Amino acid sequence: MYSFPKDVDLSLLNGSTLEMICFNINQISLHFEKRASVIVESSLRYTQPGKTAQMLSPPVRQADIMQLIGRRIEHAASTATNSLLLSFGDAGQIECVASPDGYESYHLSFDGKTITV
């Protein structure tokens, strides 16, 4: 596993609209405006206010996360455990979970660079 770089300004993601969510056998892809994307290869946690968090790992067969399409990121942050948090306000939150096993967990691309964790 790679560590999340400390010098990355995630505020550049704030205000980005989630335009597309794609699922394949090995990945969950989140595509935002401004040519930003997150490709998840491990798992993500989708939390909606008042509901139990939903853990998603590829391959995904069904998911409530589709409700976030068209919503904007209100706050983006990394955690001490190298996870990526994307808050969509009252619509919920996505946490891209970093694998503790040393495997690549997700790829974040924005502002002309790609970060692999």
C-alpha positions as CSV (number, residue, x, y, z in Angstrom):
1,M,0.0,0.0,0.0
2,Y,1.2,3.5,-0.8
3,S,0.6,6.3,1.7
4,F,-1.6,9.3,0.8
5,P,0.8,12.2,0.1
6,K,0.5,15.0,2.7
7,D,1.0,17.8,0.3
8,V,-2.1,17.1,-1.9
9,D,-4.7,19.9,-2.0
10,L,-8.0,17.9,-2.0
11,S,-10.0,21.2,-1.8
12,L,-9.7,21.3,-5.6
13,L,-12.3,18.5,-5.7
14,N,-14.8,20.5,-3.7
15,G,-17.7,21.4,-5.8
16,S,-17.1,18.7,-8.4
17,T,-20.2,16.9,-9.6
18,L,-20.3,13.1,-9.7
19,E,-21.3,12.5,-13.4
20,M,-20.9,8.7,-13.8
21,I,-20.4,5.6,-11.7
22,C,-19.1,2.4,-13.5
23,F,-18.8,-1.1,-12.3
24,N,-16.7,-3.9,-13.8
25,I,-15.4,-7.2,-12.5
26,N,-12.4,-5.6,-10.7
27,Q,-13.2,-1.9,-10.2
28,I,-15.7,0.7,-9.1
29,S,-15.1,3.9,-11.1
30,L,-16.3,7.3,-10.0
31,H,-16.1,10.0,-12.7
32,F,-16.5,13.7,-11.8
33,E,-16.5,16.9,-13.8
34,K,-13.2,18.7,-14.2
35,R,-11.6,15.5,-15.5
36,A,-11.4,14.0,-12.0
37,S,-11.9,10.3,-11.2
38,V,-11.4,7.7,-8.5
39,I,-10.9,4.1,-9.5
40,V,-11.4,1.8,-6.6
41,E,-9.9,-1.7,-6.7
42,S,-10.5,-2.7,-3.1
43,S,-13.7,-1.5,-1.4
44,L,-15.6,1.6,-0.6
45,R,-18.1,2.5,2.1
46,Y,-21.2,4.4,1.2
47,T,-22.9,6.1,4.1
48,Q,-26.3,7.8,3.9
49,P,-27.7,9.8,6.8
50,G,-29.9,7.7,9.0
51,K,-29.0,4.4,7.3
52,T,-26.4,1.6,7.9
53,A,-23.2,2.1,5.9
54,Q,-23.0,-0.1,2.8
55,M,-19.6,-1.7,2.0
56,L,-19.0,-2.2,-1.7
57,S,-16.3,-4.4,-3.3
58,P,-16.0,-5.4,-6.9
59,P,-17.9,-7.0,-8.5
60,V,-20.9,-4.9,-7.5
61,R,-24.3,-6.3,-8.4
62,Q,-26.5,-3.5,-7.0
63,A,-25.8,-0.3,-5.0
64,D,-27.6,2.7,-3.5
65,I,-24.6,4.8,-4.4
66,M,-26.2,5.6,-7.7
67,Q,-28.2,8.2,-5.9
68,L,-25.1,10.4,-5.7
69,I,-25.0,10.9,-9.5
70,G,-25.5,14.7,-10.1
71,R,-24.4,15.6,-6.6
72,R,-21.4,17.8,-5.7
73,I,-18.5,17.0,-3.4
74,E,-18.8,19.4,-0.5
75,H,-15.7,18.3,1.3
76,A,-12.8,16.0,0.3
77,A,-10.2,14.7,2.8
78,S,-7.7,11.9,3.5
79,T,-7.6,10.0,6.7
80,A,-4.7,8.8,8.9
81,T,-5.4,5.3,7.5
82,N,-4.9,6.5,3.9
83,S,-8.6,6.4,3.1
84,L,-10.2,9.0,0.9
85,L,-13.4,10.7,2.2
86,L,-15.8,12.4,-0.2
87,S,-18.7,14.1,1.5
88,F,-21.8,15.0,-0.5
89,G,-23.5,16.8,2.3
90,D,-26.9,15.5,3.2
91,A,-26.8,13.0,0.3
92,G,-24.1,10.9,2.1
93,Q,-20.4,10.1,2.1
94,I,-18.0,7.8,0.2
95,E,-15.0,6.4,1.9
96,C,-12.4,4.8,-0.4
97,V,-10.9,2.3,1.9
98,A,-7.1,1.7,1.8
99,S,-6.3,-2.0,2.0
100,P,-4.2,-3.0,5.0
101,D,-2.7,-5.9,3.0
102,G,-0.4,-3.8,0.9
103,Y,-2.3,-4.0,-2.4
104,E,-3.2,-0.9,-4.5
105,S,-6.6,0.2,-3.3
106,Y,-7.6,3.2,-5.4
107,H,-6.3,5.7,-7.9
108,L,-7.3,9.4,-7.6
109,S,-6.8,11.5,-10.7
110,F,-7.3,15.2,-10.8
111,D,-5.5,18.4,-11.6
112,G,-3.2,16.6,-14.0
113,K,-1.8,14.1,-11.6
114,T,-2.6,10.6,-10.4
115,I,-2.3,9.4,-6.8
116,T,-2.2,5.6,-6.1
117,V,-2.9,4.3,-2.6
